[in-house]
Amino acid sequence: MSVKSVVVMAGGTGGHVFPALAVAQHLSQQGVHIHWLGTKNGIEADIVPKNNFDISYLEVQGVRGQGLARLLLAPFKILLAVLAAIKVLRAVKADCVIGLGGYVTGPGGVAARLLGKPLIIHEQNAVAGFTNKQLARIATQVLQAFPAAFPASPKVTTTGNPVRPVIANLATPDTL
């Protein structure tokens, strides 16, 4: 089966969004339709549309240190976010889902596996973030920028970090 539609999930900070943008741009150049799952509050809400990718927003946010009420409501909000992600994945006929971190990847990753879609996650840091640690358990493939971000497993591969061509093609200091 050839992949025609990929949902890229990343949100919150540039550390997640810019590597995901590199992946999205590369896949798009190969003729793959890209749809992004993000949040309205992260930088992806500005960056992704400016790069001509469609984006859907999930209502998700962290709960640590945010008070008892938010903690108690979290399971219900996560369930609603998973249901919203399922709706998006079905609407765009996703063949594969790729998560590069941020809270949005949690519900989107669970939705992917509930629908039987391949789930690939990528960790950009030497120590895996909370959401990626949880998703690694159910992911089809786990990619890491640095060795040992995840325990060794046949589904874990060290790849380095995705870099956008505009950054990769910058002159090196010795050529300036």
C-alpha positions in Angstrom: 0.0 0.0 0.0 1.4 3.4 -0.9 0.9 6.2 1.6 -1.2 9.0 0.2 -2.4 10.8 3.3 -0.4 11.4 6.5 -1.5 13.2 9.6 1.4 15.0 11.4 0.9 15.8 15.1 3.0 18.3 16.9 2.3 21.2 19.1 3.2 23.7 21.7 6.8 24.7 21.1 9.2 25.1 18.2 11.1 22.1 19.5 8.2 19.9 18.3 6.8 22.0 15.5 9.8 22.8 13.4 11.1 19.2 13.2 7.5 18.2 12.3 7.4 20.9 9.7 10.6 19.4 8.1 8.9 16.0 8.0 5.7 17.5 6.5 7.6 19.4 3.9 9.6 16.4 2.9 6.6 14.1 2.6 4.6 16.8 0.7 7.4 17.0 -1.9 7.0 13.2 -2.4 3.3 13.8 -3.2 1.8 12.8 0.2 -1.2 14.9 1.4 -0.4 16.3 4.8 -2.9 17.2 7.4 -1.8 18.6 10.8 -3.2 18.1 14.2 -2.3 20.8 16.7 -3.7 23.2 19.3 -5.0 26.7 18.9 -2.7 27.9 21.7 0.6 26.6 20.4 2.9 28.2 17.7 1.6 25.6 15.2 -1.6 27.7 14.9 0.5 30.4 13.3 3.3 28.4 11.6 1.4 25.6 10.0 -1.1 27.6 7.9 1.8 30.0 6.8 3.4 26.9 5.4 0.3 25.9 3.4 -0.7 22.8 5.4 -4.3 22.2 6.5 -4.6 22.0 10.3 -7.3 20.8 12.7 -7.2 21.8 16.4 -7.7 19.6 19.4 -8.6 21.0 22.9 -5.8 19.6 25.0 -3.5 21.0 27.6 -1.2 19.9 30.5 -2.6 19.1 33.9 0.4 19.0 36.2 0.4 21.8 38.7 -2.9 23.2 37.3 -5.2 22.4 40.3 -7.5 19.6 41.3 -10.5 20.7 39.1 -8.4 20.4 35.9 -7.0 17.1 37.0 -10.4 15.7 37.7 -11.8 16.9 34.3 -8.7 15.6 32.4 -10.0 12.1 31.6 -13.2 13.5 30.1 -11.3 16.2 28.1 -8.9 13.6 26.8 -11.8 11.3 25.7 -13.3 14.2 23.8 -10.0 15.0 22.2 -9.6 11.3 21.2 -13.1 11.3 19.6 -12.3 14.6 17.8 -9.0 13.1 16.5 -10.8 10.0 15.3 -13.2 12.3 13.3 -10.2 14.1 11.7 -8.4 10.9 10.8 -11.5 9.5 9.2 -12.2 12.7 7.3 -8.7 13.0 5.8 -8.5 9.3 5.2 -5.2 9.1 7.0 -3.0 6.2 5.9 -0.4 6.9 8.6 0.0 9.2 11.7 3.3 10.7 12.7 3.7 12.3 16.2 6.6 14.6 17.1 5.6 15.6 20.5 3.4 18.0 22.5 0.1 17.3 24.3 -1.8 17.0 21.0 0.0 13.8 20.1 -1.5 11.9 22.9 -5.2 11.8 21.8 -4.1 11.7 18.1 -1.9 8.7 18.7 -4.6 6.8 20.6 -7.1 7.6 17.9 -4.7 6.3 15.3 -4.2 3.0 17.0 -8.0 2.7 17.7 -8.5 3.0 14.0 -5.8 0.5 13.2 -3.6 3.1 11.5 0.2 2.9 11.7 1.6 5.3 14.4 5.1 6.6 14.2 6.5 8.8 16.9 9.7 10.8 17.0 11.5 12.1 20.1 13.8 15.1 19.5 15.4 15.2 22.9 17.8 12.9 24.8 15.1 12.2 27.3 11.7 11.3 26.0 8.8 13.5 27.0 5.8 12.2 28.9 3.4 11.9 25.9 6.0 10.2 23.7 6.9 7.8 26.5 3.2 6.7 26.8 2.7 6.5 23.0 5.9 4.4 22.6 4.0 1.5 24.1 1.4 1.5 21.3 3.4 3.0 18.4 4.2 1.0 15.3 7.6 2.6 15.0 9.6 4.7 17.5 12.2 7.1 16.2 14.6 9.0 18.4 17.2 11.7 17.8 19.6 10.4 20.4 20.4 6.8 21.5 18.7 5.7 24.7 15.8 8.2 24.7 13.8 5.0 24.7 14.7 1.5 25.9 16.1 -0.7 23.2 13.5 -2.5 21.1 13.1 -3.8 17.6 10.7 -0.9 16.9 13.1 1.8 18.1 15.5 3.5 15.6 17.9 6.3 16.1 17.5 8.8 13.2 18.7 12.2 14.4 16.5 15.2 14.2 14.6 16.2 11.0 15.9 19.6 9.7 14.2 21.9 7.2 16.2 22.5 4.0 16.3 26.2 4.8 18.3 25.4 7.9 20.3 22.5 6.5 21.5 24.6 3.5 22.8 27.5 5.7 26.5 28.3 5.1 28.8 26.8 7.7 30.8 29.2 9.8 34.0 28.4 8.0 32.5 29.4 4.6 31.3 32.8 5.8 
